[in-house]
Structure formats: structure tokens, C-alpha cells
Amino acid sequence: MIINDPATLAEVTAQFESYERALQKNDLTTLDGFFWDSPQVLRYGVGENLHGIEMIRAFRKARSGGSPPRVLRNTVITTFGTDFATTNTEFLRENATATGRQSQVWVRLPQGWRVVAGHVSMMQGFS
């Protein structure tokens, strides 16, 4: 198995960057498109456990204003073969002292690269 095949890494990096742009714009349609359209997809957030695409969509729709502005740091993207990848990053929100963390599992499906599992958390009291 090839780890970080350059072409695959470039594809996933582009998807990750597009996801971040859509998140900052609160582009709900684009954000939904990054997630696997399945009851098996999950996203564990700072204050919610979302199982299935319908719960993820409902969460985003109900969230007023979208994600607070943030700056990413220490991003690590790793591909395994040509159809599986992980993305991990730390983030700092404006006017916050806690460091956030985001992890995603990406899989190349017939529809393209999709997040099949995501996790967001905050390290309270740490920066």
C-alpha cells in the first residue's frame, strides 16, 4: 500500500481546503455534499453526536451563522492507497483561548471523496 501517493494526497488536500472554505462561508449545500449521504455517516461535535446524514443536515441548518471564524494549524493529511484518507487539524477560533481539533475520515466513493466520519472537540483550558 502506498502512503501519501502524490496524486491522491493532492486530491484529498483540495477537498479538505474546499470543505474549510464552505465551512467559513456557511455554504450548507456544499458542506452537505462533502459528507457521505448515508445513515452510517457520523459526526461527533463539541456538543452533539450526529448519526446519519439527516442529523448532520438538521444540525447545520439549525446552527445560526455557521462555524465561528478560525485559523488552522498543524494540519496533517494522510492517504492510504488511493481510496482512503484521514485529515486532522488544530484550529483557533477568534477571541478564544481553547484549541480546537478536527478529525475526518475520507473515502473515495462512486460519487467522489466523502467524509464518512468526523470529530470536532475543544481542549478547554489549553491553547
N, C-alpha and C positions, 0 to 999 in steps of 0.2 A: 504494500500500500504506500502510495506517495503522500507524504505530509507536505502541505503548502505548495502544491503544484502551482506555478506562477499564474496560469490562466484561470484556474479555479479560484485562487486567492483574490485575483483582480475582480472576478465576478461577484464574490461574496462581499468584498470591500465596497464595491459600488452599491450593492443592495443595502448594506449597513449604513452607508452615508446617505442614501436616498431615504431610508427609514428615519434617520435623525432629522433630515430637512422636513419631512412630512410631520414628524412629531412636533417640531418647533413651530410649524405653521398651523398645527391642529387640523390637518387635512384628513378628516375621518375616512373618506372613501379610499384614499391612498393607503392610510395606515391599515385599514381592514384588509386590503389586498396583500399586505405583507404576511398575514397570518394564514395558516392552513385552514381552509374552510371545512372544518370537521368538528364533531362533538369531542374528539380526543385531544384537540389542541388545548394548551393551558397557559395561563399567565398568572403568576403569583406576584402581587404588587405590594407596596408598602403597607396597605391596609385592606387588601382584598385577595381572595383566592377565586380565580375565574376559570371555570372548567367548560370548555366548548366555545366555539366562535360566537354563538349568540350572547353569552355572558360577556365576552370581550367587547363586542359591539355595543351592548347596552351600557357598559361601564364608560366607554369612550364618549358615547352620546350624552350621558348624564353629567359628565365632568365639565363644569363650566370653565371655559377659557383654555382647556387643554393642559399640557405639561408646563410647569414653570420654566422660564429660560434657564439654560445650563451650559456649562462648559465641560467638555470631555477631557479625560486624561488617562494615561496608562491603558489605552485600548489594545487588546490582544485578539487577533482574528487567526484562527487555525482551521485549516481544511484537512480532511482525511479522505483520501481518494478524490473523486470528482463529484460526489453527491451528498456530502455531509460536512458540516462546519459548526464551529462554536464561535461566538463573539462575546467578549467580556470587556467591560469598560467601567471606569470610575467616573463620576460626574459631580460637579459643584453647582448647586443652584444659586441664583442671585440672592444676596442678602442672607445666606445660610452658612452655618459653620459645619454641619454634618456632611460627611462624604457619602454620596450615593453609589450604588453598584447596580449594574445591569448585566445580566447574562442571557444569552439567547442560543437556542439550538436551531440551526437552519438545515433544511433538507431540500435537495433538488427533486421536485415532484413533476409530473407531466405539465403542470401549469407554470413551472419555473421555481425559483428559490422561494421557500416559505419558512417562516418561524413556526416550529412545531411545539416549542416550549420556551417560555420566557420567565424571568425573575427580576424583580426590582426591589431593592432594600436600601435602607439608610443606616449608617453607622452612627447612632446617636452618641454625642459626646466626643467624637473623634473627628479629625479633619485631615 
